[in-house]
């Protein structure tokens, strides 16, 4: 007797396509709660700048002002020389940002493309500077600036912060993704280091350079401790320090003027950040690419 093999048929159960996952209700609640935590104080801050004194001092707290006013902005501008503060902040932020970016580009270029003895150890030493809090160097910087007779000057405000270890590290990581053939082509074309940087490296690294420049600009604009220490006259103060002149008026805090003055400080950087945020994403993403 010949036994014929029987075909075993197995039914394949079609797998259900996994569609978009449904968001759990608690996830939505957490997102809404997190948004409210950030948005409610921001709303109160902005709305207070446009409230009248009666609405600011009313109790219970009035979330929606009965009337809007621009008087707080006029008071903030006149109670302190905000025009001079604005000029000082623009000067310090603009010059400091340019110097930081130029120094970061040249330093990162040297670390990536130029062979010299001790380069690896110098790079490790630079990375160690990222772990040192800035306040540790305040006393040394002040003594140095004082010995150079640069207290209460623009140079004293700008020079101690022109070296950016983070900016150098970010550009270093981005420069490593540039093909070596680019430099070889520049050398064959007879380009020196300066021309190579200007004609090849900078155009190819624009997102990372813009990111470093924007972070440096925000850091210079929001500087408080160092400008407060190194300046001793009203005419050399910057905008963040100018808010101290609005804190008390005859022993009474003018919260409307204080919030309006704070808007003067944060609004320019908020606009710059919104306009350049896509470059920040591209610059930070490109810096993780390694050759």
URGIHU-V971685 format. One record per helix or strand. SS is the DSSP state (a for helix, b for strand). FROM is the first residue (numbers start at 1). TO is the last residue. If there is no record, write none. Layout:
ss=<SS,SS>
from=<FROM,FROM>
to=<TO,TO>
This chain:
ss=<a,a,a,a,a,a,a,a,a,a,a,a,a,a,a,b,b,a>
from=<25,53,71,82,119,134,154,165,180,193,206,225,234,239,244,249,252,255>
to=<49,56,79,113,129,147,161,175,188,204,221,230,236,242,247,249,252,286>
